[in-house]
């Protein structure tokens, strides 16, 4: 029975891991596609990069929710591997005698083991922080390089902060508001990157984790 149960949990964990990878792949595709559109021609608006930030944020929210489900099945699999199969292969002093009780409690009443914001921050640190950084650099290049503006002036960088603000205009929204909004958004992202997860207890053992 344990063997078949383990196989079933592996299947569910793999299924949710595949869903996580799909949102990551979609995000990278969006970043690559919209960056090529934005930087390929001066007539392309810098709002394309901002739109890419919005799209991958939606993917991030979806992926964080999927990660919470994945984490439940990952925890069950790790309990079985560490306390059942490892003990069968090479018995050692038992670290946790209540491991089967923990799995049974999870089966009777499944609950998430990680808060939504913790899953969100973890996915930012693992994958999305790098995508956001690439988009920020591309957006900064777009609004600071006159060559990438519709008028196409033959100079490398803007000559004043006022010109940078003017290039950051987004329709009726003033460029200063856009700069402040982007700055606050990336400050929040930096806080997510620096955030440290609480101790996962039994599930924190080992370096192989997602």
N, C-alpha and C positions, 0 to 999 in steps of 0.2 A: 504493500500500500504506500509506503514512504517513497519508493522509487517512482511510482506513477504520479504521486502528488508533486514530487520535486520536478518531474518532467512537465507537469501542467503549469507550475509556477514559473518555470523557465520560459515556457511558451508565452505566458501573459507578460512577463517582464520584457521579453524580446519584442513583442508586439508594441508595447508602449515606448520602448527605446526607438523602434523604427518610426513611430509617430513624432518623437522628439527630433530625430534626424531630418525628417521631412520639412519641418518648419525651419530648421537651420539652413537646409539646402535652398528653400524658397527665399529666405532672407538674403543669402549670398547671391542668388540669381538676381534678385531685385536690385541689390547694391551694384553689382557689375553692370546690369542693363541700364539703370538710370544714370550711373556715372558716365557711361559711354555716351549717352544722349546729352548730358549736361556739358561735358568737357570737349565734345567733338566739334562743336560749332559755336561761334560767339553769339549767335542769335538765340541760343537756348538760355532760358531764364534760370537764375539761381534757385528759384522756387522748386525746380525739379529735385534738387538735392534735399531740400527741406521735406518735400513729399516722400522721398526715400526714407528719411528719418522717421516719418510718421508711419509708413508701411511696415518697417521692420519693428517698430514699437508694437504694432498690432500682432505681428508674429511672435514677439517676445512674450506678450501677455498670454497668447494661446499656448506657447511652449511651457511657460511656468505652470499653467494648470495641468498640462500633460505630465510634467515632471513630478508633480505631487502623487499622481497615480502610479507612475513608474517606481517612485521611491518606496511605496508600500510593498510591491512585489519584490523589489530588490532586497528589502530588509528581510522578508521571509526566506528568500533564497540564501542569503548570507547566514541566517541563523542555522539553516539545515546544513550548509556546507561546513561551517565552522564547528558546530557542536555535534553533528551526526556523522557526516562522511569523513571529516578529518579525524574524529575519534575512532572511527572504524578502521581507517588506514594506519593510524599511529596513535594509540591511546596515550593521553596525557592527563594531568590533573585537571578536573573539570573547572572551567572558569565561571560558568553560569549554569546552575542546576535547574533553573526555571525556564530554559530556552523553549521547551515544548509547550509549556504553559503560556508563554508569550505568543507563540504562533496560534495556539487554540483560541486565545482571547481575540486575536486579530481576525480569525476566521468567523468567530461568533458575532463580533461587532467591529467591522472594518472602519478604521479611522485614519485620517492623514497623519503622518509622522512629522511633517514639516509644514510650517506656516507658508502662506502664499507669498508674502514678501521675502521670506528666506529663499524660496524656490526662484523667485524673480531675480534676486541679487546673485544667486549661484549661477544662473544662466548668463547673466551679464558678465560675470567674471570669467566663465568658461569660454563663451563664444562672442556674445553680442558687444562686449566692450571694444573689441578690435574693429568690428564693423562700424560702430558709432565713431570711433577714432578716424577711420578712413573717410567717412562722410564729412566729419568736421574739417579735416585737412582739405578735402575737395571743395567744400563750401567756402572755406577761407581763401583758397586759391581763386575761386570763381569771382568773389566780390572784391578781391584785392588786386587782380590783374586786369588792367584796361584792355589787354589783348583779347580777353574772353568776354568783353562787354559788346553790346550791339554796335557801338560806334567804332570799335576796333582800333583804338589809339596805339601807335607803335612804341609803347613804353611798358616796362616790366611790372612796376608796382604803382599803386596810387600814391599821390604826392601829399595827401592830407587826410586827416581823420574824417573831415566833412565829406570828402569824396567817397570814402569807405561807407559812410552812413547812407549816402545817396545811392550807392550801388546795392545796398541791402534793402532798399524799398521793396515791398511786396504788395502791389496793387495800391489800395488806399492806406495801407498800414505803413507808418513811418519806419525808416530803417533803424532808428535808435531802439524802437520797441522790439523789432526783430532781433537785434543784437543782444538786448537784455534777456529776451525770452530764451534764446539759444544758450546764453551764458548760464542762466538759472537751470536749464535742462541738463547741461553737461556738469554743472556743480552737483546736481542730484545723482547723476551717473557716477561721478567720482566718489560720492559717499557710498554708493552701492558697491563699488569696487573695493573700497577700504573696509567695508563691513565684514566682520568675522562671524561665521556661523557658531551657534552654541555647540557644545560637545554632543556628538551623536551617540556616545556611550558604546554599546556593543557594535554598532554599525560603523564606527569610525576607524576600526582596525584595518590596516592595509592601505597601500597607496593607489590601488587600482579602483577608482571610483569615477563617476560621471559628474 
